[in-house]
Amino acid sequence: SYDTEAPLAYTHNRVEGRSEYTQLLYIPAKAPFDLWNRDKRGGVKLYVKRVFIMDDAEALMPVYLRFVKGVIDSADLPLNVSRELLQESRDVKAIREGSTKRVLSMLEGLADNEDAAEKARYAAFWKDFGAVLKEGIGEDHANQERLAKLLRFASTQADEGVSFVDYVARMKEGQEAIYYITADSLAGAKSSPQLEIFRKKGIEVLLLVDRVDEWMLSNLYEFDGKPLQSVAKGAVDLGKLTDEAEKQQAEEAATAFKPVLDRLKETLKDRAKDVRVTTRLVDSPACLVAEEGDMSGHLARLLKQSGQVAPKGQPILEVNAEHSLVKRLEGSAHFDDLAHILFDQALLAEGGQLEDPAAYVKRVNALLVA
């Protein structure tokens, strides 16, 4: 493979039984420059009875393991095997499944090892290849559970290296879901207003910032019986973590604030699907959330950046009835301007872009000189 560095990890085995083959597979120390090219052929060389057949035999390894290099020598395949025959061969399918499990076992050995040096090696692997490995969650359902245990994330308690196993072990008593948020960057995720109530209660939230995360989450719904729940979707429901006094206070605030909510709904009817009093905000005046089942704003932006058309949808505006800016709405002569500014600021806080930045600046300027 012309790699000048020692491998991060390797496995060498001879397999006998229904299919007989020898494999020498390794994970390189550094990611190749074309790692994100999914059309790139795999890095495994195929031999048949020690006779070289082809470079880059992509049928021998799934696409999400395209970074794996090595050699496989089969005793069962014909010498005149072609790429077309490789796609259809039962023996090749057995080699592919066996090699995939061998690579995952090699990664599990690194990830589960308590030795500091081994932990550092897995951290180095994850930094270079982790985002590619996440593709396997949707592509390899047979090994999805094993892959989920290999995933690592940042969280509100650590900047990297948090596994689902670690998260579940630290869950608060009464916590029923694994909470996460997706964002364009780690800084954006950390400063999201949707996290405020979780910080106040000391609940850990996973911070997902890779582009592949949204797609991965569409194929991964739970871990160890705990559902994955976005903190930016639906009404926040902390279940047993919310006491009765907090629930009653939220209901009273929503009732007292109803006239302002009705007026906000009318003012923002072309921009927001609904406006409601929130329980997830502590310091911020407002935030945007997607209805359960709707596409998140982050995914819509990713689709737009890739040149695809995202389904047209409207977010829900949640307002903090205790915030001084929201209280100022009641009886204000600038109600409409304040309403739009609240919405625009909530959109900016979640990483979105304003459709009409000039209108936002004009409204802010008008209030500054009022």
TILORO-825156 format. One line per field, with one value per residue: residue number from 1; x, y, z of N, C-alpha, C in turn; residue in one letter. Coordinates in steps of 0.1 Angstrom, whole numbers. Each point is the difference from the previous one (the first is absolute). Example, Ala and Ser with C-alpha at 12.3 -4.5 7.8 and 13.67 -1.06 7.14 Angstrom:
<nodes>
mifi (1	2)
n.u (132	-4)
n.v (-57	11)
n.w (78	-7)
ca.u (-9	9)
ca.v (12	11)
ca.w (0	0)
c.u (9	-8)
c.v (12	11)
c.w (0	8)
dofi (A	S)
</nodes>
This chain:
<nodes>
mifi (1	2	3	4	5	6	7	8	9	10	11	12	13	14	15	16	17	18	19	20	21	22	23	24	25	26	27	28	29	30	31	32	33	34	35	36	37	38	39	40	41	42	43	44	45	46	47	48	49	50	51	52	53	54	55	56	57	58	59	60	61	62	63	64	65	66	67	68	69	70	71	72	73	74	75	76	77	78	79	80	81	82	83	84	85	86	87	88	89	90	91	92	93	94	95	96	97	98	99	100	101	102	103	104	105	106	107	108	109	110	111	112	113	114	115	116	117	118	119	120	121	122	123	124	125	126	127	128	129	130	131	132	133	134	135	136	137	138	139	140	141	142	143	144	145	146	147	148	149	150	151	152	153	154	155	156	157	158	159	160	161	162	163	164	165	166	167	168	169	170	171	172	173	174	175	176	177	178	179	180	181	182	183	184	185	186	187	188	189	190	191	192	193	194	195	196	197	198	199	200	201	202	203	204	205	206	207	208	209	210	211	212	213	214	215	216	217	218	219	220	221	222	223	224	225	226	227	228	229	230	231	232	233	234	235	236	237	238	239	240	241	242	243	244	245	246	247	248	249	250	251	252	253	254	255	256	257	258	259	260	261	262	263	264	265	266	267	268	269	270	271	272	273	274	275	276	277	278	279	280	281	282	283	284	285	286	287	288	289	290	291	292	293	294	295	296	297	298	299	300	301	302	303	304	305	306	307	308	309	310	311	312	313	314	315	316	317	318	319	320	321	322	323	324	325	326	327	328	329	330	331	332	333	334	335	336	337	338	339	340	341	342	343	344	345	346	347	348	349	350	351	352	353	354	355	356	357	358	359	360	361	362	363	364	365	366	367	368	369	370)
n.u (8	13	-6	6	-13	3	-7	-12	-5	2	-5	5	-8	-1	-9	-5	-6	-12	7	10	5	10	0	5	-7	1	0	1	12	-1	-10	-3	5	-3	1	-4	8	-13	4	8	8	-4	6	-9	12	-5	3	3	1	2	-10	7	-12	-2	3	-2	-1	-9	-2	13	-4	-8	-8	-6	6	-2	2	-6	13	5	1	-8	4	-8	-5	-11	4	-7	10	-11	-1	-12	-1	-5	9	9	-8	0	13	-4	11	-1	-13	4	9	-10	-9	9	4	-12	-4	11	-3	-13	3	7	-10	-8	11	1	-13	0	12	2	10	8	10	-8	-3	12	3	-10	4	12	-5	-7	10	7	-6	-2	1	10	4	-4	6	7	-4	0	13	3	-12	7	9	-12	-3	9	-5	-12	5	3	-13	5	-3	-2	1	-10	5	2	11	3	-1	-12	0	-8	10	9	-7	-3	13	0	-10	-7	-3	-8	12	-8	7	6	3	-3	10	-4	12	3	1	11	6	-6	4	12	-1	-5	-10	-2	13	-6	-12	7	6	-11	-5	11	-8	7	5	-2	12	-9	12	1	3	7	0	-5	8	10	-5	-1	12	2	-9	9	3	2	-10	10	-11	4	1	-4	8	1	-6	-12	-11	8	3	3	-13	6	7	-13	1	-10	8	10	-6	-4	12	4	-9	3	13	-3	-7	8	8	-12	-5	12	-2	-13	4	10	-9	-8	9	2	-12	7	4	-9	2	7	-6	9	-5	13	4	5	-5	12	10	-4	-3	6	-6	6	-10	3	-11	-4	10	1	5	11	2	7	-9	-9	8	2	-13	-2	10	-7	-8	-4	-12	0	-7	-10	4	-8	9	2	-6	10	-8	10	-11	11	4	8	6	-4	3	10	-3	-4	-9	9	4	10	-12	-5	7	-4	-12	2	4	-10	-7	5	0	-12	-3	6	-7	-8	7	-13	-5	1	-13	-3	13	-2	-11	8	10	-9	-5	12	3	-11	2	12	-6	-8)
n.v (-12	-2	-5	12	1	-3	-11	6	-9	-13	-8	-12	-6	-13	1	-11	-8	7	11	-2	8	7	7	11	6	13	8	9	5	4	9	-7	7	-12	1	13	-6	-1	6	4	-7	-11	-1	-10	-7	-6	-11	-9	-9	11	0	11	4	8	13	5	-12	10	-12	1	12	2	9	-2	-11	10	4	-12	-3	-7	-13	-6	-12	-2	-11	8	12	1	-4	-3	2	6	13	-4	-10	10	8	-11	-2	-12	-5	10	-3	-13	3	7	-9	-10	7	3	-13	-4	9	-3	-13	4	7	-11	-7	9	0	-14	1	-3	-6	9	-8	-11	6	4	-13	-3	9	-4	-13	3	7	-10	-11	7	11	-7	-4	12	0	-8	10	7	-4	-2	-3	-9	10	5	-10	-8	5	0	-12	0	6	12	8	13	6	3	-13	-2	5	-12	-11	6	-12	-7	-10	10	4	-12	-2	12	-6	11	-2	-8	1	2	11	-2	11	6	7	4	3	12	3	-3	11	-2	-13	4	10	-11	8	-10	3	11	-6	-6	12	6	-10	3	1	-10	7	-10	4	-1	1	-13	3	-11	8	9	-4	-1	11	1	-7	9	-8	-10	0	-13	0	9	6	3	11	7	9	0	-11	4	-1	7	-13	4	-3	-10	6	1	8	-3	6	-6	-12	2	4	-11	-8	5	-1	-12	-2	5	-7	-6	12	0	-12	3	11	-7	-9	10	6	-12	1	9	0	0	-13	3	6	-4	-1	3	-13	1	13	5	2	-7	9	-6	-10	-6	-7	-12	-2	-9	-6	13	5	-2	12	-7	-10	9	5	-13	-3	12	-2	-12	10	-6	-3	7	-9	7	6	1	7	-4	11	-3	7	7	-3	-5	0	10	-5	-12	4	5	-12	-4	5	-6	12	-8	-5	4	11	1	-3	8	10	-3	0	11	5	-6	5	12	-1	-5	10	5	2	13	-1	9	-1	7	-8	-10	4	2	-12	-6	6	-4	-11	0	6	-10)
n.w (0	0	11	3	6	12	-2	0	-8	2	-9	4	-9	4	-9	7	-9	0	4	-8	9	-4	11	-6	10	-4	11	-10	3	-13	0	-11	-9	-6	13	-3	-9	1	-11	9	-8	5	12	-2	-1	-11	7	-10	10	6	-9	-3	5	11	-3	12	6	-4	-7	4	-1	10	-6	11	-4	-9	13	1	2	-10	3	-9	4	-10	6	0	-2	-12	-7	-7	13	-3	-1	-11	-2	4	-7	-7	2	3	-6	-9	0	0	-9	-7	3	-3	-11	-2	4	-8	-9	2	0	-11	-4	3	-4	-9	-4	2	-6	12	-7	6	-3	4	11	0	-2	9	9	-4	1	12	4	-6	6	11	-8	-5	12	2	-12	7	8	-11	-2	12	-2	-6	-2	-1	8	-7	-12	5	4	-13	-1	-3	10	-3	11	7	2	-13	-5	5	-7	-1	5	-7	2	-3	-10	-4	2	-6	-6	1	12	-7	-5	-10	-4	-12	5	-11	-6	-12	-5	-5	12	6	-4	-12	1	5	-9	-5	-2	-10	3	1	-2	-10	-3	1	-7	-7	-11	-2	-10	-10	-5	-10	-5	-2	-13	2	11	-8	-10	8	5	-13	4	10	6	3	13	1	-9	-1	-3	-13	7	-10	5	-13	4	-3	8	7	1	12	-2	7	-9	-4	11	9	9	-7	-1	13	3	-8	5	12	-3	-5	11	9	-7	1	5	6	4	2	6	7	2	2	7	5	-4	-7	13	9	2	11	10	9	12	3	3	-13	1	3	-9	-10	-9	-10	-5	-11	-2	-4	-7	9	-7	2	-11	6	6	9	-1	1	9	6	-1	5	9	-1	-2	10	-3	11	6	-5	10	10	7	13	3	8	8	6	6	6	-13	4	-10	4	12	-7	-6	12	-8	-7	-3	3	3	-11	2	13	-5	-11	9	8	-11	-6	12	1	-12	3	12	-9	-5	0	-12	1	-4	10	-1	-12	-1	4	-7	-9	3	1	-12	-5	6	-5	-10	3)
ca.u (-8	9	-1	13	-1	-5	-15	-6	-4	-1	-4	5	-7	-3	-14	-4	-14	-7	9	14	8	9	-2	8	-7	5	-5	11	1	-5	-10	4	-6	-12	-9	-14	-5	-7	2	14	1	6	14	4	4	-5	8	-6	10	13	2	-6	-12	-3	1	-12	-11	-9	-11	5	-1	-11	4	3	13	9	14	8	9	5	1	-8	4	-11	3	-13	-4	8	11	-5	-11	-1	-7	-14	-2	2	-12	-10	5	-4	12	4	-9	4	12	-3	-6	10	10	-7	0	13	4	-8	6	13	-3	-5	11	6	-9	-3	12	1	13	0	6	-10	-11	5	0	-14	-3	6	-8	-13	2	2	-9	-13	-12	-3	-5	-15	-8	-4	-12	-11	3	2	-10	3	10	-3	1	14	5	-5	9	13	-1	5	-6	2	-12	1	9	13	2	2	2	-11	-8	-14	1	3	-11	-11	5	-1	-13	-6	-11	-12	2	-5	4	13	-2	10	-3	8	3	10	13	-1	-4	-14	-8	2	-7	-14	-10	-7	6	0	-7	8	12	-5	-3	12	-2	10	-5	10	1	4	4	4	-11	-6	-7	-15	-3	2	-11	-12	0	3	-11	1	12	-2	-13	-3	-2	7	-9	6	-4	-5	-12	-12	0	10	-7	10	-6	2	10	-7	-10	-13	0	5	-11	-11	5	0	-14	-5	6	-6	-14	1	6	-7	-3	12	3	-10	4	12	-4	-6	11	11	-7	7	14	0	-12	-7	8	-4	9	9	6	14	9	3	6	-3	-14	-7	7	-8	0	-8	-10	4	-3	4	14	7	5	14	0	-5	12	10	-6	1	14	4	-7	-13	-12	-5	-15	-3	-6	2	3	-9	7	-3	4	2	-9	7	10	-4	-3	-13	-10	-1	-9	-14	-3	10	-4	9	-2	4	14	6	-3	9	13	1	0	12	10	-1	5	14	6	0	9	-7	3	-12	-3	1	9	-2	-12	4	8	-9	-8	8	4	-12	-1	11	-2	-14)
ca.v (12	11	8	0	0	-12	0	2	-14	-10	-14	-10	-13	-10	-5	-12	-3	1	7	-1	12	7	14	9	13	10	14	9	10	13	-1	4	13	-3	-8	3	-4	-13	-8	-6	-15	-4	-2	-14	-7	-14	-11	-13	-10	8	7	14	2	14	10	8	-9	6	-9	-8	9	10	13	8	-4	2	3	-12	-5	-14	-11	-12	-11	-10	-13	-5	7	-4	9	10	7	14	8	-3	-12	3	6	-11	-12	-3	-1	14	5	-6	6	14	0	-4	11	11	-3	0	14	5	-6	7	13	-2	-3	13	9	-5	-1	11	5	14	1	-5	11	10	-5	0	14	4	-6	7	13	-1	-9	-2	5	-10	-12	3	-4	-14	-1	-2	-9	-14	-2	-12	3	13	1	0	13	10	0	6	14	9	13	10	2	12	-3	-3	5	-11	-13	-5	-11	-2	-7	9	9	-8	-3	13	5	3	-8	4	4	-11	2	5	13	5	11	0	14	1	0	-4	13	3	-9	3	13	-1	3	-12	-8	8	-7	-12	4	4	-12	-8	-11	-1	0	-2	11	-6	11	-5	1	-13	-3	1	-12	-11	0	-5	-14	-5	5	-2	-8	-7	2	14	7	12	11	13	10	10	-5	-3	6	-6	-8	-6	-10	0	10	13	-2	5	14	6	-2	9	13	2	1	13	10	-1	6	15	6	-4	11	3	-11	1	11	-5	-9	8	8	-8	-11	-4	-5	-11	-9	3	8	-5	3	-12	-3	-4	12	5	14	5	4	-9	-10	-7	-15	-6	-9	-14	-5	9	1	10	11	-4	-9	8	8	-9	-3	12	2	-10	3	-7	8	-5	2	13	-2	12	-4	5	10	-1	12	0	10	7	9	14	4	-5	7	14	-1	4	14	7	7	-5	-14	-7	0	-8	-14	-5	-1	-12	-12	1	-3	-14	-7	1	-8	-14	-1	2	13	9	2	15	6	15	3	-2	12	12	-1	3	15	8	-2	7	14	3)
ca.w (0	0	12	7	14	6	2	13	5	-11	3	-9	4	-10	2	-7	2	-13	-8	5	-4	10	-1	8	-1	10	-1	-1	11	-4	-11	-13	-5	-7	9	-2	-13	2	-12	0	2	13	0	2	-11	-1	-5	0	1	0	-13	1	-9	-3	11	3	-2	8	4	12	12	-2	-4	12	4	-11	4	4	-10	3	-10	2	-9	0	-6	-6	-12	-13	-4	-10	6	-4	9	-1	7	15	5	0	6	14	8	2	11	13	3	4	14	10	1	7	14	5	1	11	13	2	5	13	8	3	7	14	8	11	0	-4	-14	-10	-1	-8	-14	-5	-1	-12	-11	-1	-6	-14	-7	7	-8	-10	6	3	-11	2	7	-10	-11	5	11	7	10	5	14	2	-4	9	12	-4	-2	10	-2	11	8	9	10	-6	-14	-10	5	8	-6	5	12	11	2	7	14	7	-1	13	4	-5	-14	-8	-14	-3	-6	-9	-8	-12	-3	-10	7	14	7	-2	8	14	4	-4	11	4	11	13	10	3	9	13	8	0	-9	-11	-14	-10	-10	-12	-9	-14	-10	-1	12	-2	-7	9	10	-7	0	13	8	15	4	13	4	3	-12	-2	-1	-3	9	-9	-7	8	13	9	10	7	7	14	4	3	11	-3	2	-13	-10	3	-3	-15	-4	4	-9	-13	0	2	-12	-12	-10	-7	-9	-11	-9	-7	-10	-11	-6	-6	-6	-12	3	11	0	12	11	13	11	1	13	-2	0	14	-1	-13	-1	-9	-8	-10	1	-11	5	0	-13	-10	-2	8	-7	-4	-12	-11	-4	-7	-14	-9	-3	-9	-12	0	4	12	1	7	13	10	13	11	8	15	7	15	6	11	-5	-1	-14	-3	8	-6	-11	4	-1	-7	-13	-11	2	-13	-2	10	-3	-11	5	8	-9	-7	9	3	-12	0	11	-3	-11	-13	-7	-2	-14	-3	11	0	7	14	4	0	12	12	1	4	15	7	0	5)
c.u (9	-1	13	-1	-5	-15	-4	-4	0	-5	4	-6	-1	-14	-2	-14	-7	8	14	8	9	-1	11	-5	6	-7	12	0	-6	-11	5	-7	-13	-10	-14	-6	-5	1	14	-1	6	15	5	4	-4	11	-9	11	14	3	-8	-11	-3	3	-14	-13	-11	-11	4	-2	-12	6	4	13	10	14	8	8	4	-1	-9	4	-10	5	-12	-3	8	10	-4	-11	1	-7	-15	-3	1	-13	-10	4	-4	13	5	-9	5	14	-2	-6	10	10	-6	0	13	5	-7	6	14	-3	-6	11	7	-9	-3	12	2	14	0	5	-10	-12	5	0	-14	-4	6	-7	-13	2	1	-11	-14	-12	-3	-6	-15	-9	-5	-13	-12	2	2	-9	4	10	-3	2	15	6	-4	9	14	0	5	-5	6	-14	1	9	14	1	1	0	-12	-8	-14	0	4	-12	-11	4	-1	-14	-6	-11	-13	1	-3	5	15	-1	12	-4	9	3	12	14	-1	-3	-14	-9	0	-8	-15	-9	-8	6	-2	-6	8	12	-5	-3	12	-2	10	-7	11	0	5	2	5	-11	-8	-10	-15	-5	1	-12	-13	-1	3	-10	2	14	-3	-14	-4	-2	9	-9	7	-5	-6	-13	-11	1	9	-8	11	-5	1	10	-6	-10	-13	-1	4	-11	-11	4	0	-15	-6	6	-6	-14	1	6	-8	-3	12	4	-9	5	13	-3	-5	11	10	-7	7	14	0	-13	-8	9	-5	10	9	4	15	10	1	4	-4	-15	-8	9	-9	1	-8	-10	5	-4	4	15	6	6	15	0	-5	12	10	-5	2	14	5	-7	-14	-11	-6	-16	-3	-7	2	3	-10	9	-4	6	1	-9	6	10	-5	-3	-13	-11	-3	-10	-14	-2	11	-5	8	-2	5	15	7	-3	9	15	3	1	14	12	1	6	15	7	1	9	-6	4	-13	-3	1	8	-3	-12	2	8	-9	-9	8	4	-12	-3	11	-2	-14	1)
c.v (13	9	-1	-1	-14	0	3	-13	-9	-13	-9	-13	-9	-6	-12	-4	0	7	0	12	5	15	7	14	9	13	9	10	13	-3	4	13	-2	-8	2	-2	-14	-8	-6	-15	-3	-3	-14	-6	-14	-9	-12	-10	7	6	13	1	14	9	5	-8	5	-9	-7	8	10	14	8	-5	2	4	-12	-4	-14	-9	-11	-10	-11	-13	-6	7	-4	11	11	8	15	8	-3	-13	1	4	-11	-12	-2	0	14	6	-5	7	14	1	-4	11	12	-2	0	15	6	-5	7	14	-1	-2	13	9	-4	-1	11	6	14	1	-5	10	11	-4	0	15	5	-6	8	14	0	-7	-1	4	-10	-12	2	-4	-14	-2	-2	-10	-15	-3	-13	3	14	1	1	14	11	1	7	15	8	14	10	1	12	-2	-3	4	-12	-13	-6	-11	-1	-7	9	9	-7	-2	13	5	2	-10	6	5	-11	0	4	13	4	13	0	15	0	0	-3	13	3	-9	3	12	0	3	-12	-8	6	-8	-13	3	3	-13	-10	-13	0	0	-2	11	-6	10	-5	0	-14	-3	0	-13	-12	-1	-4	-15	-6	7	-2	-7	-6	3	15	8	13	11	14	10	12	-4	-2	8	-7	-7	-8	-11	1	10	14	-2	7	16	7	-1	10	15	3	2	14	11	0	6	15	6	-2	12	4	-11	0	11	-3	-10	7	8	-9	-12	-5	-6	-11	-8	2	8	-5	4	-13	-2	-3	11	5	15	6	4	-9	-10	-6	-15	-6	-9	-14	-6	9	1	11	11	-3	-9	8	8	-8	-3	11	2	-10	1	-7	9	-6	3	13	-3	12	-6	5	10	-2	12	-3	11	8	9	14	5	-6	7	14	0	5	15	9	6	-6	-16	-8	-1	-9	-15	-6	-1	-12	-13	0	-4	-15	-8	1	-8	-15	-2	2	14	7	1	14	7	15	3	-1	12	12	0	3	14	9	-1	7	15	4	6)
c.w (0	12	8	15	5	2	14	7	-11	5	-11	3	-13	3	-8	3	-14	-10	6	-6	11	-2	9	-2	10	-2	0	11	-4	-11	-13	-5	-6	8	-2	-13	0	-13	-1	3	14	0	2	-13	0	-7	0	-1	-2	-14	1	-11	-3	12	3	-2	9	6	13	13	-2	-1	13	6	-11	3	4	-12	3	-12	4	-10	1	-7	-8	-13	-12	-3	-10	5	-4	10	0	8	15	6	3	8	15	9	3	11	14	4	5	14	10	2	8	15	6	3	12	13	3	6	14	10	4	9	15	9	10	0	-7	-15	-10	-1	-9	-15	-6	-3	-13	-12	-2	-7	-15	-7	6	-8	-11	6	3	-12	1	8	-9	-11	5	12	8	11	7	15	4	-3	10	13	-3	-2	11	-3	10	8	9	12	-4	-14	-10	8	8	-8	5	13	12	3	9	15	8	1	15	4	-5	-15	-9	-15	0	-7	-9	-7	-12	-3	-10	6	15	9	-2	8	15	4	-4	12	5	11	14	11	4	8	14	9	0	-8	-12	-13	-9	-10	-13	-11	-14	-9	-1	11	-2	-8	9	10	-7	0	14	10	15	2	14	5	3	-13	-1	-3	-2	10	-8	-7	10	13	10	12	8	10	15	5	3	11	-3	1	-13	-10	2	-3	-15	-5	3	-9	-14	0	1	-13	-13	-9	-8	-10	-13	-10	-7	-11	-13	-7	-7	-8	-13	2	10	-1	13	9	13	11	2	14	-2	1	14	-2	-14	-1	-9	-7	-10	2	-11	7	-1	-14	-11	-2	8	-9	-5	-12	-12	-6	-8	-14	-9	-4	-10	-13	-1	5	13	0	7	13	9	14	10	8	15	7	15	6	11	-4	-2	-14	-4	8	-6	-11	4	1	-7	-13	-11	0	-13	-2	10	-2	-11	5	9	-9	-6	10	4	-12	-1	11	-3	-13	-14	-6	-2	-15	-4	11	1	9	15	5	1	13	13	1	4	15	7	1	6	14)
dofi (S	Y	D	T	E	A	P	L	A	Y	T	H	N	R	V	E	G	R	S	E	Y	T	Q	L	L	Y	I	P	A	K	A	P	F	D	L	W	N	R	D	K	R	G	G	V	K	L	Y	V	K	R	V	F	I	M	D	D	A	E	A	L	M	P	V	Y	L	R	F	V	K	G	V	I	D	S	A	D	L	P	L	N	V	S	R	E	L	L	Q	E	S	R	D	V	K	A	I	R	E	G	S	T	K	R	V	L	S	M	L	E	G	L	A	D	N	E	D	A	A	E	K	A	R	Y	A	A	F	W	K	D	F	G	A	V	L	K	E	G	I	G	E	D	H	A	N	Q	E	R	L	A	K	L	L	R	F	A	S	T	Q	A	D	E	G	V	S	F	V	D	Y	V	A	R	M	K	E	G	Q	E	A	I	Y	Y	I	T	A	D	S	L	A	G	A	K	S	S	P	Q	L	E	I	F	R	K	K	G	I	E	V	L	L	L	V	D	R	V	D	E	W	M	L	S	N	L	Y	E	F	D	G	K	P	L	Q	S	V	A	K	G	A	V	D	L	G	K	L	T	D	E	A	E	K	Q	Q	A	E	E	A	A	T	A	F	K	P	V	L	D	R	L	K	E	T	L	K	D	R	A	K	D	V	R	V	T	T	R	L	V	D	S	P	A	C	L	V	A	E	E	G	D	M	S	G	H	L	A	R	L	L	K	Q	S	G	Q	V	A	P	K	G	Q	P	I	L	E	V	N	A	E	H	S	L	V	K	R	L	E	G	S	A	H	F	D	D	L	A	H	I	L	F	D	Q	A	L	L	A	E	G	G	Q	L	E	D	P	A	A	Y	V	K	R	V	N	A	L	L	V	A)
</nodes>
